[in-house]
Amino acid sequence: MHATKIAIIGTGTVGATTAYACMMRNITAELMLVDINEVGCRGELLDLSDALSFCTTSNIKQVSYKQAAQADIIIIAAGKSQKEGQARDELLAANQKVLKSIITELGTVNPQAIVIIITNPVDILTWYAQQLINLPVSQVFGSGTMLDSQRLRNLISQKIKVAEQSIHTYIIGEHGDMQVAALSAGRIAGVPLEQFLNIKELNRLAKEARQKVYEIISCKGCTCYGVASCVAALCEDIIFDQNRIVPVSCYSNQYKVCMSMPAVIGASGIKQIISPPLSSPEQSALLESIETLQSSLNKLKTEL
Ligand SMILES: NC(=O)c1ccc[n+]([C@@H]2O[C@H](COP(=O)([O-])OP(=O)(O)OC[C@H]3O[C@@H](n4cnc5c(N)ncnc54)[C@H](O)[C@@H]3O)[C@@H](O)[C@H]2O)c1
């Protein structure tokens, strides 16, 4: 059996932290690192290799784009990140160019590979990657609102003293300011969330989850641990064919955009997308979120 190969393209703050999170999760794998800044990438390689003795990762290498294209899981974390006061969609023009150049350099990708996009704006760039990479859309998805959903579960967990893993609620739609908390479908042991916290409080927590990114960026200039932990968990779901349900940015046949919906994730990528039942205000908010994504996509399409 060959060691699962995980390639990380873009080894800045998020990419390097993702490599470390994969190592600390003890996913037996070979990690392959690529960055346009080869010296910086070598620095990360050397630094990360000091942690090899403490995990089951068998090897870590700096590789070419062509070698990365043959990995089992390809994670793209390259590009400009949000600065204070900046929304994620303001990164579109710069990061579209970065993604295009990476996908061109990769060339033909391993037909069994799963590609995970982290680069923002993640929904638009996941759609873009799906157009350019020679893989079915079920094998190319974005980290989406997995992190936002985790933030919301954590806030609810702290309030009601129930473990996050037992709180089933999802943030869906755009990974951005137009995200939608599907609170009416939220359940704990089959009981609606609203029986634990009133809707005003739930909405307040959903807003806190949505805005957390801005506070982190204003305090330290970037975010990395949350998304890196999410992506390492996704790698585990893929490697062990877990069929876990995670909200990730995936292609919607109905709306022709990529946006987050709860999806069953396993060895072949996205196996099923599940639409939670929504209240009427949530449905309207989701349509608004989709319109925002469609208008960004139209902007991108005119520049293609
Ligand atoms: N989806 C999420 O939840 C989430 C969370 C945090 C950050 N992000 C996004 O992740 C991306 C990276 O953020 P960061 O904080 O690590 O930024 P960073 O500036 O620390 O690192 C970006 C890296 O990309 C590299 N790069 C640029 N062009 C490249 C190319 N053509 N090929 C290979 N590497 C290239 C740079 O050299 C740099 O090392 C940003 O777009 C950011 O918005 C997403």
The ligand as a Tripos MOL2 file, in Angstrom:
@<TRIPOS>MOLECULE
LIG
   44    48     1     0     0
SMALL
NO_CHARGES

@<TRIPOS>ATOM
      1 N1        -11.1380   29.4730    3.2270 N.am      1 LIG1
      2 C1        -10.8050   29.8890    4.4500 C.2       1 LIG1
      3 O1        -11.5070   29.6210    5.4270 O.2       1 LIG1
      4 C2         -9.5260   30.6800    4.6150 C.ar      1 LIG1
      5 C3         -9.0350   31.0170    5.8900 C.ar      1 LIG1
      6 C4         -7.8410   31.7460    5.9690 C.ar      1 LIG1
      7 C5         -7.2030   32.1370    4.8050 C.ar      1 LIG1
      8 N2         -7.7360   31.8020    3.6060 N.ar      1 LIG1
      9 C6         -7.0930   32.1850    2.3420 C.3       1 LIG1
     10 O2         -5.9230   31.3910    2.1360 O.3       1 LIG1
     11 C7         -5.0390   32.1080    1.2560 C.3       1 LIG1
     12 C8         -3.6270   32.1060    1.8350 C.3       1 LIG1
     13 O3         -3.6020   32.8550    3.0300 O.3       1 LIG1
     14 P1         -2.2480   32.9960    3.8820 P.3       1 LIG1
     15 O4         -2.6210   33.7280    5.1190 O.co2     1 LIG1
     16 O5         -1.5500   31.7050    3.9780 O.co2     1 LIG1
     17 O6         -1.4080   33.9670    2.9280 O.3       1 LIG1
     18 P2          0.1780   34.0950    2.9080 P.3       1 LIG1
     19 O7          0.4640   35.3990    2.2470 O.co2     1 LIG1
     20 O8          0.7640   33.8160    4.2310 O.co2     1 LIG1
     21 O9          0.6330   32.9110    1.9330 O.3       1 LIG1
     22 C9          0.2730   32.8630    0.5970 C.3       1 LIG1
     23 C10         1.3250   32.0050   -0.0910 C.3       1 LIG1
     24 O10         0.9280   31.8030   -1.4470 O.3       1 LIG1
     25 C11         2.1380   31.7570   -2.1980 C.3       1 LIG1
     26 N3          1.8720   31.9140   -3.6270 N.ar      1 LIG1
     27 C12         1.4500   33.0200   -4.2850 C.ar      1 LIG1
     28 N4          1.3380   32.7450   -5.6100 N.ar      1 LIG1
     29 C13         1.6580   31.4340   -5.7670 C.ar      1 LIG1
     30 C14         1.7320   30.5570   -6.8830 C.ar      1 LIG1
     31 N5          1.4480   30.9800   -8.1250 N.pl3     1 LIG1
     32 N6          2.1160   29.2630   -6.6860 N.ar      1 LIG1
     33 C15         2.4150   28.8360   -5.4310 C.ar      1 LIG1
     34 N7          2.3690   29.6120   -4.3400 N.ar      1 LIG1
     35 C16         2.0000   30.8990   -4.5120 C.ar      1 LIG1
     36 C17         2.9750   32.8780   -1.6080 C.3       1 LIG1
     37 O11         4.3410   32.7890   -1.9680 O.3       1 LIG1
     38 C18         2.7210   32.6610   -0.1170 C.3       1 LIG1
     39 O12         3.6730   31.7700    0.4450 O.3       1 LIG1
     40 C19        -5.6580   33.5080    1.1190 C.3       1 LIG1
     41 O13        -6.3910   33.5950   -0.0910 O.3       1 LIG1
     42 C20        -6.6040   33.6030    2.3050 C.3       1 LIG1
     43 O14        -7.6570   34.5200    2.0860 O.3       1 LIG1
     44 C21        -8.8650   31.0840    3.4850 C.ar      1 LIG1
@<TRIPOS>BOND
     1     1     2 1
     2     2     3 2
     3     2     4 1
     4     4     5 ar
     5     4    44 ar
     6     5     6 ar
     7     6     7 ar
     8     7     8 ar
     9     8     9 1
    10     8    44 ar
    11     9    10 1
    12     9    42 1
    13    10    11 1
    14    11    12 1
    15    11    40 1
    16    12    13 1
    17    13    14 1
    18    14    15 2
    19    14    16 1
    20    14    17 1
    21    17    18 1
    22    18    19 2
    23    18    20 1
    24    18    21 1
    25    21    22 1
    26    22    23 1
    27    23    24 1
    28    23    38 1
    29    24    25 1
    30    25    26 1
    31    25    36 1
    32    26    27 ar
    33    26    35 ar
    34    27    28 ar
    35    28    29 ar
    36    29    30 ar
    37    29    35 ar
    38    30    31 1
    39    30    32 ar
    40    32    33 ar
    41    33    34 ar
    42    34    35 ar
    43    36    37 1
    44    36    38 1
    45    38    39 1
    46    40    41 1
    47    40    42 1
    48    42    43 1
@<TRIPOS>SUBSTRUCTURE
     1 LIG1         1 GROUP 0 **** ****
